[in-house]
């Protein structure tokens, strides 16, 4: 009587192997001994059968536990061979197709009816800064297919219809028998539908679909940003043979603004002011997404100071609150002075001195600490 080998030995794995390791080893060995790669080799055929039997037991957690405890003599056994009834009652072709993908059969079967979901489409939508902030409605033109009205999507000439495929006799698949192993592949002539068109429609030339340009209205919600995807369910390509349509994805691209910079829901704006405004204080007009607003500049404002305008930023996407606007002021110094202006500034400089400038005073104190009481020798340098 032929003594069965240990299943772990057959698959070349340790008894502590994981399910992933078990599947990986089985896949590698099954490819090596598969009948298609070893036509007429009875030894390879027996090895392949042995591998399949071992994997059928060890891939089932309950059967594996019983095998680990009792071995081949487990009470009640492990059921019939997978080549008699399939794995757990399933068709063995389905099991191998799930493990090997399209190596043994083309990556999954199509249904006999040929129903297939339509492809998704993508459209790049460009919006202005304000449109992205507050939302808008945009009209987009989408080139896509629709069912042919002449043949109502059948692809056959009116008055005729698809006929049974002569290659597969309407089954939609071709079967290859190699020893004890049988593989099913989708029929190449009918694409797995079991039907072929012998008298095609003159309008769509048998495709069942024609291309057209559809105009759709896209509602852009407030707060979108570059990269935001809007999904329009069912607005993609129509499905095959009565299958559901795909979806349309509208990808938003926001134009740059000449004044505002966006950071999430915050808006940043840089506003120049005169040095007298900074020194004396003033009320200035500041641009916002809602229009101009008045903002108070306190006396003694330094260049680079940032002021916050609450609620003047970008709305939160699918929310009700808005971010803030940050106004950074830059103090401009006049490049050309009249004689009178220079005289007045010189008087101001004489009256003020360095003691009235806190930052300058702090800087000079640090210089004295660095070089001591002795003043460092200054050299005149060219400045670009």
Helices and strands as residue ranges (DSSP letters): H 7-11, H 19-33, G 35-37, H 42-58, H 61-70, G 71-73, H 82-85, G 87-89, H 92-100, G 101-103, E 121-127, H 129-134, E 136-147, E 163-164, E 173-178, E 181-186, E 195-196, E 209-220, E 229-232, E 248-254, E 261-263, E 266-274, H 275-280, E 282-288, E 291-297, E 306-309, E 325-332, H 339-352, G 354-356, H 358-371
